[in-house]
Amino acid sequence: MHQTQPSLDLLTALDVLLEEGSVSGAAARLHLSEPAMSRTLGRIRKAMGDPILVRSGRRMVPTPRALAVQGEVRALVEAARRVFVSPAEPDPATLVREFVIMASDPVTAAIGAPLLAEVARQAPGVTLRFVPEGPGELRPLREGVADLQVTVLDEPDPGSHVESLITDQPVAVVRPGHPLLDGEVTPARFAAADHVVTSRRGRTCGPIDHALAALGLRRRVVGSMPTFTAAMFVVLASDLVGMAGGDWLMCGAIETLGLVSFPIPLDLPPIRISQAWHARYDADPAHAWLRAQVRDAFHAPGTARRR
């Protein structure tokens, strides 16, 4: 019996199908009719011996097999694309591409506006899609979830390149008129206040608690928020003490909300923001252009009051 043989066209179609999660979306991306795209999906299913995408209500969802190979498929498609694409410097004015940037909440708040404005000015055909950070076990660069990661990178993806961008300092934030502002903020007074913390994993203990424990102190954490922005809105409407994700990074949000920031009276490590990308993109001229735009956004006039 004839077996469908895998080809670059099928790999490309599979990559787009998994990214779009729909036959109609993939057909539009590949400039095919929906019936043609459906036939291509049928060939992929036959070649892989797996349904790949199955209907769940009004949408289609990937099978475990599809999720397992998605990162490898993306890497193969990108590698094949590099074979046929000239490595010459791209012309931003004619570049048509979508980049996925996984960034922390403070980074998005600090550079989102200047980065989007400059990219729109230089490259109207480029779209930047910001996505939040995922669970700690996720390897977004290796698995092809993101093209670029901009955040605190304690454990970079294996096989990724890392470029340091800025070093910032954590600060505490409270509402105007907070009792803690009446006098010197000592470690003991700081620990005696009620706190709200930020953790995308819902954790309530971190470097502040370790530093307090070294002084024989312990604070009361009443809750956690998934983002620094959400935590600052909670702080604004309460007597809780929060922490901003960097004095420089969050200064615009702090000022806009009318919060008061002050140095945390503890010996805490600095916040080091870096950008990282997988090795498969290191020689990609368009990706190098994107990295330059991100780097410049941290130095754009008006991005922050100081560094």
N, C-alpha and C positions, 0 to 999 in steps of 0.2 A: 504494500500500500504506500502511496506517495506521502511523504512527510514534509510539512512546511519547514523550509530551512531558514534559520535566523539570518537577518541581513541588517545593514546599517539603517535602511529605511524602517524596518520593524523596530529596531532599538530606538530610533528617534521618535517613532509613533508611540511606543511604550512609555518613553520618558515624558512626552507631552500628555498622554492619557493619565498618567499617575499624578502629574502636577495639576492638571485641570480637574480631574475627578469626574469628567463627563465627556460623552462622545461628541456632543454639539460643540463644547468649548474646544476640544482638541481639533475638531474639523475646521473651526474658524482659524485656529492658530496655524494649521498646516495648509490652509486654503484648499480644503477638500469638501466634498458634499458629505452630509451625514450618512447616507447609505454607504459611501466609499469608506468612511471612517469605521462604520460598523463592521464592514467586511474585513478591514485591517485588524480590528480587535479580534475578530474570529480567527484570523491567521495567527495572531499572537497567542491566543488561548490554545490553539492546536499545537503550536511549536513548544509551548511551555507546559502543556498538560495541566493547566490551572485556569479557572475563570477570570483571574486577575482583578476585574471589577464586577461587583454584584450589586443589584438594585436593593436599596433599603429605603422604603417609602418613596419620596420624590427625588432622591439623590442616589448616586452610586458610591460605594465604598470599596477600598482596596482589600484584597484578601491578605492573610498573613504572608503568603509567598510573595505577593507584590511588594509589601512593605519591606520584606527582607532583602529584595534585590534593587530597591529604588536607588539607593546611594551608588551601587555599583553600575547601574544602568546610566545614571547621570555622568559618572566619571568616564565611562566608555564613550558616550556621546560627545562630551567635551573634548576628550582626547582625539576623537575622529575629526571633530570640527577644527581643531588646531592644525591638523595635517593639511586641510584644504584652505585655511584662511591665512593670508599673508600676515606676518608679524609686524608689519609696518605700523607706525604710530597712527592711531585712529583720528579721524576728523570728528570732533564732538558734534559739529553742526549736522552731520549726516549719520551719526551713530544711532541705531535703533536697538534698544536692549532694555531689559528689566533686571534690576539688581535687588536682591533681598539682603537687607542689613538687619542683623540681630543685635539690638542695642539695649542697654539698661535704661531705665526710666530717666535718671538724671542726664545721661548722654543725649537722649532724644530731646529732652526739654532744652538743653543747652545749645545744641548745634542743628536741630531739626530745621528751624526757619532759615538760617543762612545757607545751609547745605542745599535745601530744596530750591531756594531762590537762585543760587549760583548754577546749579545743574540745569534748571529751567532756562537760564540765560544762555549757557554755553551749548547745551544739548537738548533741544526740545523733544527729541525722539527717545530720550531716556526716562524711564520711570524708576523711582526708588520706592521699594516696599519695605517699610520698617515693621519688624515683628518683635514681640517681647521675648525675653530669655525664657528658656524652658527648664525642665528639671535638670538637676546636676548630672545625671547619668547620660543625658543627651549629648551626642557629638555632632553638632549642627554643621560644621565645615566638612568633616569626613563623610557624613551621610547626605550631603547636598541639600540640607534644609536651608542654609544661608550661604550667600556668596562672601559675606564679610561679617565679622563679629567685632563690636566696639563696646568694651566694658572692662571691668576688673577681671583679668585673666589669671587666676591662681593656678589653674590646670588647663593649659591650652590643648586643643585637639592634637592627637598624634599626627605628625606629618604636616603641621601647619607652620606658617611663618608669623612672627609677632613683631610689631613695631610699637614702641612706647610713644605715647602722645603727650600726656600731661600728668603731673602729680598734684593732687589736691588734698585738702585736709577736711576731716569730718567736723561738723559743728552741730550743736543742739539748737532746736527751735521751740519757741513757746509763743503764745498769744501775747499781744501788748497788755501790759498791766499784770502779768503773771507774778504771783508772790515770790517766785524764785529770783526775779530781777531786783528785788529789794535787798540789796547788799551783795557781798562777794559770794560767788557761786563756788563753794568748796566741794570737795568730793563727798563729804558727809551730807551736805544739803542737797547735792545733786542726786545722791542715792535715796534720800528720803522722799523725793517726789515720785508720783506715779508716772509710768512711762508707757508709750506705745512704740513698738518696734516695726521695722520693715523687713519682711522676708518673703520671697516668692514661694518658699517651701513651708511657710507657717511656723518657722522656728521662733522661739522667744528668748534664746540665749546666744550671745555672741562675744566679740572682743571687748565691748564695754563691760559686760558681766565678769569676764576674766580679769580685767584690770581692777575692777572694784573688789573682787575676791582677794586679789593680792594685797589690798589695803584692809582686809577684814570687813568689807562692806558688801551689802547686797541690796539691790533695788527691787521694787515691785513692778512687774510688767503686767499690765491689765489686758493687753491684746496685741495682735500683730496685723499688719496690713500688707497686701501684696506689692504695693509700689510706694515710693517716697511721696509722690504727689498725693495719693489717697491719704497717707498718714498726715501730711501737712494740713489737709482740710479737717481732719479729726482734731488735730492740735489747735487749729484756729477756733474751733467751737467748744473747747474744753480747757481744763487745767492740766492736761497731760503734757509731758515733755516728749518731743520726738527728735529724731536725728535726720539731718539733711544728707543726701548722698554726695556731699562735697560742697565746700564753701563757694568755690568758683563755679562749679557746675550748676548749683541750685540757686545762685544769688538772684537771678531774674525771677524765679518762682517765689522765692522768699519775699522779695520786694513787692511783687504784684499782689500777693495775698496779705501783705501788711504784717507779716510775722516778724519776730525779733530773734536774731541768731546770736549765739555766744559760744566761745571756745569751750569744749568739753574739758573739765579739769582733771584729765587723766592722760597717761602716756599711751597713746593709741597709734597704731601703724598708719602711715599715709595711704591715701586712695590713689592707686596707680591705674590710669586708664590707658589701654592699648587697643590697637586694631590687629586682627588676626585673619589670615586667609589660608586656604588649603594650598599645598604645593602645586596642585594642578593649575592654579590660576596665577602662579608667580610670574610666568613669562607672557601672560595675556595682556596686550597693550591697553585694551579697554578697561580691564580690571585695575591695571596700574594707574590709569587716569582717574578711576573712581577713588582709589586710595589717596591720591594727591588731593582730590576735592575734600575728602574727609579730614585730611591733615590740615588743609588750609582753613577749613571751617572753624577749627579750634582757635585760629588766630584772626578770624574775620573781625573787622571793626564793629563794635557794638554787641559781639557775642556775649561778653561778660564785662563786668566793671574792672576786673584786674586778673592777673595770673600770679 
